[in-house]
């Protein structure tokens, strides 16, 4: 009897302890949110990441009644923004809006980072993914991928390609490898600056996301010669794929949201719900239709699994392209 009562008392005590431990997590999301959010964006104003963040921010405000402050921190391939977001209070009021550059590529490129793409953050939800347009300056004598390859082979080490983020750099580097050509990379703080210099004739080639690259292509300020998806892009069928000339070539970019490590689980779940609701809004759908992107949302767990697979893929790209810092 004594042992049985002891076991009962221990069971009751354990239940109370468990309930006490769960209580803070359960109540963490109660009353959340009750003050303004801050979105730290890894790239500059006018970039695809920035416009995506601002569209989501407006939907956050609509759904919660709380304003959102957008804080652009471009530079160092997103490392400046990542470090700031990683050091923010883990209370759910700071959201990191970023791309594969900070969360999958940088860890393989740089010898050391001031943040860890896995340990410093909690995945919240994906946002979007899309291919790139291969752009050349209007006076470059190349109107196709085949002609660009021929020109680069005729002038080894002379042609330049600009990059304002990791996927833009990787697109150019993968092209160099598969085409067996020598081109010089010119890094920029943000993709709009890279495209601006292409239009100004200071750069020869840019692999750009659709949001930044398509407008100048469509109005004639630059020439688009291909897209980086495996199949032709709906609505842009006039552009062949790089894959049609260099079989196997494919490059995608993605955007996602993260919270600082230590953010309570119920708060992360609420943030994930808000992000997913935002991606279903008409404003967000209009944005993705305009930029020929694909809505890419999901749970925290789904983003974590996707990021892990992307880190493996980018490790292979960086190694093959020789992008790692010496």
N, C-alpha and C positions, 0 to 999 in steps of 0.2 A: 504493500500500500504506500509505504513511504517513498519508494522509488517511483511509483506511478504518479503520485502527487508532485514529486520533484520534476518529472518529465512534463507534467501539465503546466507547472509554474514556469519552467524553462520555455515551453512553447508559447505561453502568454507573453513572457518577457521578450522573446524573439519577435513575436508579432508586433508588439509595441515599438521595439527598436526599428523594425523594418518600416513601419508606418511613419515613424519620426524621420527616418532617412529619406523616405519618398516624399514627404510633405513639402520640403522646400522646392523640389523639382516639379511637383504637381502644381504648386501655387505660383511658380516662377512666371508662368505666362498669364496669370490672372491680372487683369488691368493693363496688360501689354497690348499695344503701345499707348503710352500716355504723354509722350513728349516727342520732339522732332527727331527724324532720322538723319544720318549722314551717309552718303554713298561716296566711298573713295574709289575713283576711277583710274585705272592703270595707264590710260593714254589721254592725249590732249583733247581739248574742245574741238568739235567737228569731226572727230574720228568715229568710226562705226561703233566702237565700244561706248563712247560718250553719248551718242544719240540713242543707243539702246538703253543706257542707264537712265537718261532723262525721260524716256517714254515709260519705263517701269516706275520711275519715281512719281510721275503724275498719277499712275494707277494706284500706287501706295497711298498717296494723299487722298484720292477719291474714296478708297476703301477704309481708311483709318481716321481721316480727318487731320492727320499730322503732316506738317510740311517736311520736305526732304532737301537737305543741303547737298549740292553736288560739289565735290572737291576733286578736281583734276590734278593728278600728280604724275605728269609724264616724265620720261627719262630713264636711262639705264635699263632699257628693255623691261620696264614695269617694276624694277626692283625698288625704286623710291616709294611707289604706291604700296607695294606689297609689305615693305617694312613698316610703313605707317599703319596699315590695316592690321598687321599682326600685333602691333603694340597697343591697339585701341582696347578700351574696356570691353570685356566679354559680356555685355548686357543686352545685346540684340539691337542696339541703336546704331551700330556701325556695320555697314555692309560693303564688302569688297566686290566691285564689278570688274572682272578681268577676263583674260583669255588663256589659251594654251601656252602663251609665251611665258607667263609667270608660273603657271601651275604644272607644266609638263616639259617645257624646253629648257628653261634657264638652269635647272639643276644639272643638266648634262653639258651646258655650254661653259658655265663659270666654275672656277676652282672653288670659290666660296661664296655663299649668299648670306645676307643678313636676316634671312627668314628660311623656313623649311616649308615647301609647298604642301606637305602633308601634315606635319606636326603643328604648324603655326595656325592652321585654320580648320574650321568645320565646314564641309560642303553644305550648301543650302539648296540650290537648284540650278539647272542649266537654263540658258536663255535662247540662244540661236546658234546655228552653224551655217556656213556657206562656203562656196568655192571662191576662186580669185579670177580676175581678168588679167591677162598678160598685155601690158601696154608698152608702146614705144613712142618716142617723140615723132612728130609728124614728118620731119625731114630725114628720118632714118630710112635707108633703102631696104626695108624689110616689111613685107605685107603678109607674111605667114610665118609659122614656126620653122618651116623648112628654110625659108630665106634668112631668118634670124640665125639659124644654126650655121648656114653657109657664110654669112657675114662675120660671125664670131670666129669661125675657123680661119677665115682669110685675114683677120686682124686679132690674133691672140693677145690677150691682156690689154686690149684697147677699149673694148666696150665696158660701160659701167651699168650696174643695176642698183637701184636705191632700195632701202628697206626701212620702214618705220616701226616694225614689230617683228616678232619671231617668225610668224608664219610667212610673212613677206620675204624675209631673209632665207628661210628654208625653201620656199618656192624657187628662188633664184639659184640656190646652191644645188638643189635636186636637179634642176634643169642643166646646170653645168656638168654634173656627174653623168646624167643620162645622155646628154648631147655630146659629151667629151669635148667641151670647149672651155676656154679660159676667159672669165669675165671678172671685173673688179667690183666688190661690194662697197657701197657708200651708205653708212648707217645714218638714220635721222631720228630725232626725238619722237616724231609722230608721223603717221602715214600721210596726212594732208600735206605736210611739208615736202615729203618725198615726191608726191604727185605734182605739186606746184613746181618743183625744180625740173621735173620731166617736161611739163608744159612750157617751161621757160627755156628748154633746150640745153640744160646743164647736165642732164642725166639721159642715158639712152633707153633703159628698160626699167619697168617696175612691175612686180607681181602684186596686185592690189586687191583688197576686198572690194566687193561690188559697190558698197555704199559710197566709198570715196572715189573709186576708179570709173564707174560707169558714167556719171554725169559728164565729165570732160570728154569721154569717148563718144558719147551720143551727140554732143554739140560740136564735135570736130576739133577740140583743143588738143586731143591726143588720139592715137590710133590703137584700137583694140584688135589683137590678132588671134586670140584664143582664150579659152577658159580652162581651169584646172580640174574640173570634175571629170569623172570617167565617161559619163554620158553628156550629151549636149543639154544645156540648161533650158528648161521650159521658158518660153518667152524671149530667149536669146539664141534661138536656133541658128541664127546667121553666123555665130561664132563657133568655129570648130574647136575640138578639145586638143590639148597638147598630146593626149594619149593617142590621137589619130596619127600623129607623126612620130612620137616617142612612146611606143607601146608600154603600158604599165605606169605611166606618169599619172599621179593623182595627188592633189593637195587641198585640204579643207582647213578652215579656221572655225573656232567655236568661242562662245562667250558664256560665262557662268557667274554665279554669285557665291560668296563665301562669307562666313562670320569668323571673328577671332576665336582661337582655341579656348575652350573653357566656357563658351556660351551654353547656358542650360538647354538640355534636350527639348523641353516643351517650347521654349522660345525659338529654337531652330525650326521645330515643326511648324510653328505659326508663321515664321518668316518664309519657309518653303511654300506654305499654302498661299501666302500673299504673292510671292513671285509667280507661282503657277497660275494663279488667277489673273495676274497682270499679263501673262503671255497669251491668255485666252481672250483678252479684250480686243475690241475692234481697232483701237488705235495701234496696238502692237501687231495685229494681223496685217493692217495696212502697211506698217513699216516693213515687215518681212516680205510682203508682196512687192513693194516698191524696190526693195534691194535684192529680190530673188533669193532670199534666205529661207531657211527651214526652222520652224519653231522647235526648240530643243529644251524641253523642260522635264522635270521629274523630281523624285524624292531625294533627300540627302544621301541615302544609301545608294541610289542609282548613280548619282553624280560621283560618288566616291569610287565606285566600280569602274565607271567610264574613265575617270582621271587616271586610275592605275593602269588601264590598258593604253591610254594615251602617253603616259610616261615611258612605257616600254617602247612604243612606236617612235617617239621622239628621240629616245636614246639611240635607236638604230639610225635615224636620219642624221643626227648630229655626228655620230661616229663616221658614217659613210661620207658626209660632206666635209669632214675635218673642221667643224665649227667650234670645237672646244678650245678654250683659251690655252695658249702654250704655257 
